[in-house]
Amino acid sequence: MALVSFRCDADTLALIASLAREGETRSDTIRRALHDAARLRQRDQMQAESRVLELD
């Protein structure tokens, strides 16, 4: 597994804390948030493609 480090400000730390589930590590929270974001992006792309097909 690769190690990624980044500098985050107080707002980002608060956001991570707000997304965390009970007992979840900060790494797990960030990992889950990235996966969630990717799924949402894919869903948005699929919806856009569906709208294009509806117009066809």
Secondary structure, 3 states (H helix, E strand, C coil): CCCCCCCCCHHHHHHHHHHCCCCCCHHHHHHHHHHHHHHHHHHHHHHHHHHHHHHC
